[in-house]
Every structure is written in structure tokens, then in C-alpha cells.
Amino acid sequence: MNRIKQVILYSLLRKPKSFWELLAENQYLLGDFVKAVNDLYEEGLIKEHKGKLSLSKDAKKLLNVNAAKFYAEKCKCCNGKGFVLSEEFQKLLKTFKRISKQHPPILAEFYQGKIIPEDTVFRVALMHKYGDVVDKNILLIGDDDLLSIALALTNLPKRIVVFDIDKRLGEFIEKVSRKYKLEIEFVEYDVANPLPKEFVKKFDAFSTEPLETDTGFKAFIARGASCIKAGGSGYIGLTALEVSFKRWAKFQKMILDNGFVITDIIRNFSWYCDSEREEEREQYQEFVKALNFNPGKPRTWWYASTLIRIESLGKHKAPVKWNKKIKIIPVDEESFTHPELYE
Ligand SMILES: C[S@@+](CC[C@H](N)C(=O)[O-])C[C@H]1O[C@@H](n2cnc3c(N)ncnc32)[C@H](O)[C@@H]1O
């Protein structure tokens, strides 16, 4: 039996779960996951009742029933992060949640999403833990999660610059900055274009949730690598749902070949919110039409990115030089949640 099917069956052996809860546990391509669930359903190994999937009698005969007792539950207090937020961060989170509620509507055109505010604050806490916040110049390449605001609310960084193609984000960040007296510089910039020279080698750290196609990933990482100084660091979100492990290997090689070490890979560090707005939510859920049963409505977060931290070993390079253009193909055959794939 293949690994995806095995993981699904043993997870259901523990207890019945919705399609969305199983998806949240999945570590493989969304397309492969949908196929595995459909196959198990068609083979009569799993059944659906009132939005919950469970094992059939036949499936139970195939499994080692003792395995359910050894199931590894996610740590509830830190949600798998390995540390907790301090009291000061908890206070900051309250303010940040209020601010991020006003976030401009997300646009599929720029492949925007939004990480839950808790996980954005966890990212700041992790960056701080690793010495990448206090008195540092920090660059955010794409900022639909408003990490710039969460960072600025600590009052710890020296300089925060945001690059984003979407000028609405710039207007929003500016409005919030005026109200809360924060200092954030916004630059309307498309990573496909050469970098403005004044940003080259000016930063200590960058953070990004890049486009995940080959060209998209390369462009975001190239700009980050060009902008950080020797010894600087990068925080990169990458999903397993829309990037196969073959391409993960390619991306890891690109990182290593350019003079960086990968210091951390923290699975599912950042969970994406389902927007409160129905039409925004549904545009990323076209893939459910391929299911042979009704998965019901998601009542859980199901889309997450893994956080990869990299550090320059000194003489790092960028995979594309700062003054060169990059041709970006933003959607490919693994972009399963993008509406364009179904047009
Ligand atoms: C690429 S999107 C997030 C993608 C993420 N991996 C996901 O699956 O949801 C992150 C941010 O990058 C911005 N962005 C998208 N394309 C861009 C481009 N070509 N240049 C600069 N920023 C871009 C978006 O506006 C957004 O704020």
C-alpha cells in the first residue's frame, strides 16, 4: 500500500475525521492526496457519513489495530512549534489580531493568502529567538500576512522594508503605521524586475512566502539573497501540498549551491486562514470537485506552509544577479489550489 493511503487509514483507525482534518495532516501533493482518498473510497475501505470519514470493516481487517495506541498527537500548547509565546507577545498578538481583521481582500491574481495572526507572531518570536530582530534591517518580500506590522509592533528592528507587487497592501500598511506610529517602508516592486540598487546587500534578514513554481521560487529567493549581507538569514515558507518532494530537493539544492546552509525546517509552521469572505474562500477550493464524495465545509485550517530558515555562510550568491530580469510563470501543474488551473 502506498504511504499516503497508509497514513490516511491509520489516522482513521484512531478516530473518524472529516476530509479537511485529514488534509490538514497530509504531507504530500494535494493532487496525490485527493487521488488517494478517492481510491480508498472507491475500493470500499473508507466511508463517509455526515461529513466524517471512517474505516469500513474490510479496512480494519487489513490494519494492525495496535497501531492506534501509538499515534503521535500534535502538542496542544505550542501547536507543534516547540516553544510558547511570552506574555509580551500575547499582548502584541491581541493588537495584531485587531489590525489584521481590516486586511484588504486577498487577490488570487497575486496568489495571496493570509497566515493566521498567531502564526505570524510565532514567526516574529522565532526570528527574535535566532537573533534576527533586535537592531536588524529586515526585508519582507511579499507581505500579505502583514509580518511587517507584527515586527514593527515589537519596536525592536532598526529598519523594516516591504517589497510587494500589490500597492493596496502599501496603502494599508501606511494607514496602520500612521495610527500606531510604526516605521515601515513600502516599495511597490515586482520580483521579476531588476532590483533597485540601493537595496542590494543592505539587510540582515529576509522573510517570504514565495510563489512556488520553479521560476517564482527562484525569483523570490534571488531577490532575498541579493539583498542580505554576508552572514544574513532568510525565512522561507514552502508547502508540500503544491510542491512535490522532487521540487523540494531542487529548491534545497539551489539554496545550498548558492552558499547558504539550511538551519531549520519546521513542518506546517504557518497555517493559512480561511477567509471570512465566502467568495475568496471558494476560489482556492476548486479541487474538491474532483472528489467522489461530499467533503462538507472545512471547519479546520487545512493549508499550511513549512518554515525553512537559511543562513549565509559568508560569500553567498543569488541564483539570478540583482540587475537581471526573471521571467516568472506564476502557476504550474502542481498549483492545485489556484483557480487558473481549472479554467
Ligand atoms: C506569493 S504570495 C503567497 C504565496 C503563498 N505561497 C501561498 O501559497 O499562499 C505572497 C505575497 O507576494 C506578493 N507577490 C505576488 N507576486 C509578486 C511579485 N511578482 N512580486 C512581488 N510580490 C509579489 C503577494 O501580493 C503577496 O503579498
The ligand as an ORCA input file, in Angstrom:
! r2SCAN-3c Opt
* xyz 0 1
  C       3.300     34.968     -3.398
  S       2.051     35.344     -2.255
  C       1.815     33.914     -1.250
  C       2.046     32.608     -1.876
  C       1.976     31.510     -0.885
  N       2.982     30.558     -1.170
  C       0.654     30.850     -0.889
  O       0.614     29.730     -1.349
  O      -0.362     31.429     -0.461
  C       2.892     36.327     -1.050
  C       2.951     37.796     -1.352
  O       3.708     38.017     -2.528
  C       3.117     39.077     -3.269
  N       3.501     38.872     -4.666
  C       2.947     38.026     -5.569
  N       3.603     38.108     -6.744
  C       4.595     39.018     -6.585
  C       5.626     39.533     -7.432
  N       5.747     39.117     -8.684
  N       6.466     40.449     -6.931
  C       6.334     40.889     -5.640
  N       5.398     40.438     -4.788
  C       4.530     39.520     -5.248
  C       1.635     38.972     -2.997
  O       0.969     40.200     -3.208
  C       1.624     38.516     -1.554
  O       1.568     39.610     -0.689
*
